[in-house]
Amino acid sequence: MSRKRSSRGTENVLLDLGFDDAEELSAKTLLAVKLNELIEKRGLNQTEAAGITGMTQPKISQVRRYKLQNISLERLMQALVSLDQEVEIVVRPASRAHGAGITVAA
């Protein structure tokens, strides 16, 4: 996770701060927000969430604290599926206004 200088503001604050992996970090964060909402809604502790998702308790702890550098997008999606969520990936041509990139809607 290294930074680049950007002079023009965008809709992605991580990109504005110069993170090379800003789109991936944004996607991971949105998936983690949804995962954390589900854990809270179900009243699960970290050990219970780990058992259901197949993640380790330390990984759940990382997700709960949004420390997502060592957790893949795929792993977060699998955890959501294990909590009875449907995860949809859509690939389509990029629009001229927004260009190519990764978008997550949760």
LUMDO-830780 format. One line per field, with one value per atom (N, C-alpha, C): residue number from 1; x, y, z. Coordinates in steps of 0.02 Angstrom, whole numbers, plus 50000, padded with zeros to 5 digits. Example, Ala and Ser with C-alpha at 12.3 -4.5 7.8 and 13.67 -1.06 7.14 Angstrom:
2
pos	1; 1; 1; 2; 2; 2
u	50660; 50615; 50660; 50642; 50684; 50645
v	49716; 49775; 49835; 49888; 49947; 50002
w	50390; 50390; 50390; 50354; 50357; 50394
This chain:
106
pos	1; 1; 1; 2; 2; 2; 3; 3; 3; 4; 4; 4; 5; 5; 5; 6; 6; 6; 7; 7; 7; 8; 8; 8; 9; 9; 9; 10; 10; 10; 11; 11; 11; 12; 12; 12; 13; 13; 13; 14; 14; 14; 15; 15; 15; 16; 16; 16; 17; 17; 17; 18; 18; 18; 19; 19; 19; 20; 20; 20; 21; 21; 21; 22; 22; 22; 23; 23; 23; 24; 24; 24; 25; 25; 25; 26; 26; 26; 27; 27; 27; 28; 28; 28; 29; 29; 29; 30; 30; 30; 31; 31; 31; 32; 32; 32; 33; 33; 33; 34; 34; 34; 35; 35; 35; 36; 36; 36; 37; 37; 37; 38; 38; 38; 39; 39; 39; 40; 40; 40; 41; 41; 41; 42; 42; 42; 43; 43; 43; 44; 44; 44; 45; 45; 45; 46; 46; 46; 47; 47; 47; 48; 48; 48; 49; 49; 49; 50; 50; 50; 51; 51; 51; 52; 52; 52; 53; 53; 53; 54; 54; 54; 55; 55; 55; 56; 56; 56; 57; 57; 57; 58; 58; 58; 59; 59; 59; 60; 60; 60; 61; 61; 61; 62; 62; 62; 63; 63; 63; 64; 64; 64; 65; 65; 65; 66; 66; 66; 67; 67; 67; 68; 68; 68; 69; 69; 69; 70; 70; 70; 71; 71; 71; 72; 72; 72; 73; 73; 73; 74; 74; 74; 75; 75; 75; 76; 76; 76; 77; 77; 77; 78; 78; 78; 79; 79; 79; 80; 80; 80; 81; 81; 81; 82; 82; 82; 83; 83; 83; 84; 84; 84; 85; 85; 85; 86; 86; 86; 87; 87; 87; 88; 88; 88; 89; 89; 89; 90; 90; 90; 91; 91; 91; 92; 92; 92; 93; 93; 93; 94; 94; 94; 95; 95; 95; 96; 96; 96; 97; 97; 97; 98; 98; 98; 99; 99; 99; 100; 100; 100; 101; 101; 101; 102; 102; 102; 103; 103; 103; 104; 104; 104; 105; 105; 105; 106; 106; 106
u	50042; 50000; 50045; 50060; 50100; 50057; 50083; 50044; 50074; 50029; 50047; 50014; 50044; 50014; 49961; 49903; 49850; 49829; 49822; 49804; 49730; 49695; 49624; 49582; 49530; 49487; 49442; 49427; 49381; 49329; 49287; 49238; 49270; 49332; 49365; 49420; 49407; 49455; 49522; 49521; 49584; 49626; 49593; 49628; 49655; 49615; 49637; 49698; 49702; 49758; 49820; 49811; 49868; 49883; 49835; 49846; 49842; 49893; 49894; 49835; 49817; 49764; 49699; 49684; 49626; 49560; 49553; 49490; 49480; 49533; 49526; 49512; 49546; 49533; 49462; 49436; 49367; 49318; 49330; 49287; 49289; 49349; 49356; 49319; 49325; 49293; 49218; 49189; 49116; 49093; 49131; 49113; 49120; 49172; 49182; 49127; 49104; 49049; 48987; 48971; 48913; 48923; 48982; 48997; 48990; 49017; 49011; 48939; 48900; 48828; 48792; 48808; 48776; 48797; 48860; 48884; 48848; 48842; 48808; 48734; 48702; 48630; 48614; 48658; 48647; 48672; 48705; 48730; 48785; 48827; 48881; 48943; 48976; 49042; 49093; 49155; 49205; 49215; 49214; 49222; 49165; 49103; 49045; 49047; 49065; 49070; 49123; 49178; 49231; 49207; 49170; 49144; 49097; 49055; 49007; 49041; 49087; 49118; 49177; 49204; 49264; 49328; 49322; 49382; 49407; 49467; 49493; 49468; 49468; 49447; 49492; 49559; 49600; 49582; 49562; 49541; 49476; 49430; 49367; 49383; 49430; 49450; 49477; 49517; 49543; 49486; 49437; 49380; 49342; 49331; 49294; 49329; 49395; 49434; 49453; 49427; 49440; 49515; 49551; 49621; 49620; 49614; 49596; 49653; 49714; 49770; 49784; 49774; 49791; 49730; 49675; 49613; 49593; 49581; 49565; 49492; 49478; 49409; 49369; 49401; 49368; 49348; 49392; 49378; 49320; 49318; 49262; 49197; 49199; 49138; 49115; 49162; 49144; 49113; 49139; 49111; 49040; 49026; 48958; 48911; 48934; 48893; 48878; 48926; 48915; 48864; 48853; 48802; 48738; 48727; 48665; 48654; 48709; 48704; 48719; 48690; 48706; 48756; 48811; 48863; 48862; 48855; 48850; 48908; 48941; 48996; 48972; 48976; 48953; 49012; 49024; 49077; 49043; 49057; 49028; 49078; 49069; 49114; 49111; 49168; 49172; 49139; 49106; 49078; 49133; 49123; 49173; 49180; 49124; 49124; 49164; 49160; 49192; 49254; 49262; 49321; 49318; 49370; 49373; 49384; 49361; 49372; 49330; 49334; 49298; 49246; 49184; 49132; 49097; 49083; 49046; 48985; 48927; 48865; 48842; 48836; 48815; 48753
v	49942; 50000; 50061; 50087; 50147; 50205; 50265; 50324; 50360; 50389; 50433; 50500; 50553; 50619; 50631; 50656; 50672; 50744; 50783; 50853; 50866; 50820; 50829; 50784; 50810; 50771; 50724; 50667; 50618; 50600; 50551; 50525; 50475; 50456; 50406; 50440; 50448; 50483; 50447; 50381; 50343; 50358; 50364; 50383; 50454; 50499; 50568; 50571; 50525; 50523; 50490; 50461; 50436; 50362; 50322; 50251; 50216; 50176; 50139; 50091; 50061; 50010; 50038; 50101; 50136; 50101; 50080; 50048; 49982; 49943; 49880; 49892; 49940; 49956; 49980; 50020; 50043; 49985; 49940; 49882; 49838; 49826; 49786; 49819; 49885; 49921; 49915; 49922; 49915; 49845; 49794; 49726; 49714; 49742; 49735; 49770; 49828; 49863; 49817; 49787; 49742; 49682; 49653; 49595; 49614; 49671; 49693; 49707; 49735; 49746; 49681; 49630; 49565; 49532; 49537; 49509; 49542; 49608; 49645; 49627; 49626; 49611; 49543; 49495; 49427; 49418; 49469; 49465; 49414; 49406; 49357; 49386; 49345; 49366; 49345; 49363; 49349; 49274; 49236; 49163; 49132; 49153; 49128; 49148; 49211; 49234; 49195; 49181; 49142; 49072; 49041; 48974; 48972; 49022; 49024; 49040; 49087; 49111; 49068; 49028; 48989; 49029; 49090; 49131; 49116; 49136; 49129; 49187; 49178; 49233; 49295; 49286; 49346; 49383; 49345; 49378; 49416; 49387; 49422; 49486; 49482; 49541; 49595; 49574; 49622; 49655; 49615; 49642; 49691; 49673; 49716; 49783; 49784; 49846; 49877; 49849; 49873; 49873; 49823; 49811; 49759; 49781; 49736; 49720; 49742; 49732; 49658; 49614; 49543; 49499; 49530; 49493; 49507; 49455; 49464; 49482; 49512; 49525; 49460; 49409; 49344; 49317; 49324; 49298; 49336; 49401; 49441; 49421; 49409; 49388; 49319; 49273; 49207; 49211; 49256; 49265; 49290; 49336; 49361; 49306; 49265; 49209; 49161; 49149; 49104; 49133; 49198; 49231; 49243; 49200; 49199; 49261; 49288; 49346; 49324; 49358; 49346; 49399; 49378; 49424; 49418; 49475; 49476; 49517; 49489; 49523; 49537; 49600; 49619; 49650; 49626; 49655; 49685; 49749; 49784; 49836; 49859; 49910; 49973; 50004; 50065; 50123; 50166; 50226; 50278; 50324; 50376; 50421; 50434; 50481; 50454; 50389; 50361; 50320; 50297; 50257; 50187; 50150; 50081; 50083; 50031; 50029; 49976; 49974; 49927; 49966; 49942; 49973; 49919; 49933; 49886; 49923; 49891; 49918; 49868; 49890; 49845; 49871
w	50000; 50000; 50000; 49941; 49937; 49912; 49920; 49903; 49843; 49803; 49748; 49762; 49738; 49747; 49693; 49713; 49666; 49678; 49625; 49634; 49623; 49592; 49577; 49621; 49652; 49695; 49656; 49686; 49657; 49708; 49692; 49739; 49787; 49777; 49817; 49858; 49923; 49966; 49969; 49965; 49967; 49905; 49849; 49787; 49793; 49822; 49832; 49878; 49926; 49972; 49941; 49881; 49844; 49853; 49878; 49885; 49818; 49801; 49738; 49732; 49788; 49789; 49816; 49802; 49829; 49811; 49749; 49729; 49767; 49773; 49809; 49883; 49913; 49984; 49994; 49948; 49953; 49949; 49902; 49894; 49957; 49983; 50044; 50103; 50108; 50163; 50159; 50100; 50094; 50111; 50089; 50107; 50182; 50212; 50284; 50323; 50300; 50332; 50334; 50277; 50274; 50319; 50319; 50361; 50434; 50454; 50523; 50543; 50497; 50511; 50524; 50484; 50493; 50559; 50576; 50639; 50698; 50695; 50749; 50751; 50693; 50689; 50718; 50707; 50733; 50804; 50831; 50899; 50909; 50857; 50860; 50892; 50932; 50954; 50901; 50909; 50857; 50847; 50899; 50893; 50855; 50870; 50834; 50760; 50747; 50678; 50640; 50674; 50642; 50624; 50669; 50656; 50597; 50590; 50535; 50469; 50470; 50407; 50384; 50430; 50412; 50418; 50443; 50454; 50525; 50539; 50607; 50649; 50714; 50758; 50749; 50743; 50730; 50665; 50612; 50550; 50560; 50598; 50613; 50652; 50698; 50736; 50689; 50640; 50591; 50552; 50531; 50494; 50539; 50601; 50648; 50657; 50651; 50659; 50592; 50537; 50469; 50453; 50478; 50460; 50405; 50343; 50288; 50240; 50256; 50210; 50196; 50245; 50237; 50226; 50204; 50191; 50119; 50081; 50010; 50000; 49943; 49924; 49921; 49894; 49888; 49957; 50005; 50073; 50105; 50094; 50121; 50087; 50022; 49987; 50011; 50022; 50047; 50117; 50158; 50226; 50221; 50176; 50167; 50143; 50098; 50074; 50132; 50175; 50232; 50281; 50277; 50319; 50278; 50229; 50189; 50147; 50121; 50076; 50005; 49957; 49887; 49866; 49840; 49815; 49740; 49706; 49634; 49606; 49557; 49522; 49451; 49430; 49364; 49327; 49267; 49225; 49164; 49151; 49093; 49069; 49008; 48983; 49027; 49035; 49076; 49039; 49077; 49047; 49040; 48995; 48985; 49046; 49078; 49135; 49194; 49207; 49266; 49251; 49191; 49174; 49205; 49194; 49219; 49294; 49329; 49401; 49435; 49500; 49542; 49582; 49582; 49622; 49662; 49725; 49767; 49793; 49786; 49815; 49867; 49928; 49982; 50015
